[in-house]
Amino acid sequence: MSNNIFVITEHLKGQVDDVSYEMLGKAKELAASYGGQVIAVLLGSGAKSLADDFAADKVLYAGHPQLAEFNPEGYCKTIAGLVNSHEPKAVLVAYSSQGVDIAAALSVECDLPLVAYVSNLNAESITSQLYGGKMSVESKVEGERYIAAVLPGAFPADAGKGGGATVEEVAVPELDGLKVRFKHLIEPEGGDVDITQQKVLVSVGRGIQNEDNLPIVQELADKLGGALSSSRPIVDSKWLPKTRQVGKSGLKVKPKVYIAVGISGAPEHIEGMKDAECIIAINTDPNAPIFDYAHYGVTEDLFDVVPALTEKL
């Protein structure tokens, strides 16, 4: 066993996801505590150059045509081989759509305990979020090694950028017999509004109660010259189209102003809007996780606050 920290990096369409840099930054702290090194793991095909700005001591690059696009079976098989042969102290995986697909399987293949929803960790303990972020649990892992599924947005990304890492190309296991094969990427249909390009977003959640109340929030968005967006439950209820959804299973947005109306702030939603320049939260629950990310907050009924704010504009 080594004291090194593995970071399983993610990328899409030639762009490294921010959560990869976030994990690399935290891995530097862990490696310093354990007296080890930061080892970034990069999978893909023709993706070696993506490692140029990784703040790591070494990058293990597995290049193969079957790894050009994310494939849970192929990725898990390849990563498990590297983890079992190098025996790192800890393996950091993003709690993302991709990470969720491989984390549990990786835990089984490598016979390592898995801690999910991780919002912080150090050499002594791991902190996880439960119940949509309303509760934090501090735990210790039995055994010397573990896998941590880290919530996107938990750590600053800048600390994970630097470059200068040694890149080692590693052998890839037999992948021709994979049961799952990538065919093509289906892009979401274009909507009436591209929320990723808006400077102001007024986003609505469960607190709106029913579809008939949406015009209350739409009017505020109109007055601000912005657009209406939402959390996943609103889209699941078919009150707004998928193109208006912010979050892990929706779109990532970076507006100048993001007003969260009746949104509690589940990790999946936070992932999509945490980089907004100014976040304003309106929620009657003072313990709602959204307030941990908001620059300004109002703990009053949205049906009182939103119309009053609209009237003032």
CORGI-V268970 format. One record per residue. D_LAST is the distance of its C-alpha to the last C-alpha in whole Angstrom. Layout:
BEGIN
D_LAST / D_LAST
END
This chain:
BEGIN
62 / 60 / 57 / 55 / 51 / 51 / 47 / 47 / 45 / 42 / 42 / 40 / 41 / 42 / 39 / 40 / 37 / 36 / 37 / 40 / 40 / 38 / 41 / 44 / 42 / 43 / 46 / 47 / 46 / 49 / 51 / 52 / 52 / 55 / 56 / 56 / 54 / 51 / 52 / 49 / 50 / 49 / 50 / 50 / 52 / 52 / 49 / 51 / 49 / 46 / 47 / 47 / 45 / 45 / 46 / 49 / 53 / 54 / 52 / 54 / 54 / 55 / 55 / 56 / 55 / 54 / 52 / 50 / 47 / 47 / 49 / 49 / 53 / 54 / 51 / 53 / 56 / 56 / 54 / 56 / 59 / 58 / 57 / 60 / 62 / 60 / 59 / 56 / 55 / 52 / 50 / 46 / 45 / 41 / 40 / 38 / 39 / 42 / 43 / 43 / 46 / 48 / 48 / 50 / 52 / 53 / 53 / 56 / 58 / 58 / 58 / 56 / 53 / 50 / 47 / 43 / 40 / 40 / 38 / 40 / 44 / 47 / 50 / 50 / 48 / 45 / 42 / 41 / 37 / 38 / 36 / 33 / 33 / 33 / 37 / 38 / 42 / 44 / 48 / 51 / 53 / 56 / 58 / 58 / 56 / 53 / 50 / 46 / 43 / 40 / 37 / 35 / 32 / 35 / 36 / 35 / 36 / 37 / 40 / 41 / 41 / 44 / 47 / 51 / 52 / 55 / 55 / 58 / 58 / 59 / 61 / 60 / 61 / 63 / 60 / 61 / 62 / 58 / 57 / 54 / 53 / 50 / 50 / 47 / 43 / 41 / 37 / 34 / 34 / 31 / 27 / 25 / 23 / 24 / 22 / 24 / 23 / 19 / 17 / 14 / 16 / 14 / 18 / 19 / 22 / 25 / 23 / 21 / 24 / 25 / 24 / 23 / 20 / 19 / 16 / 14 / 13 / 14 / 11 / 9 / 11 / 10 / 7 / 8 / 11 / 13 / 16 / 17 / 20 / 22 / 25 / 28 / 29 / 26 / 28 / 31 / 30 / 30 / 26 / 25 / 27 / 29 / 27 / 24 / 26 / 25 / 28 / 32 / 33 / 30 / 28 / 27 / 24 / 23 / 19 / 18 / 15 / 17 / 15 / 18 / 17 / 20 / 23 / 25 / 26 / 30 / 32 / 31 / 28 / 27 / 30 / 27 / 24 / 26 / 25 / 22 / 21 / 18 / 18 / 16 / 18 / 17 / 21 / 23 / 26 / 26 / 29 / 27 / 28 / 24 / 24 / 27 / 25 / 21 / 20 / 18 / 18 / 17 / 20 / 19 / 19 / 16 / 16 / 15 / 13 / 11 / 10 / 9 / 7 / 5 / 6 / 4 / 0
END
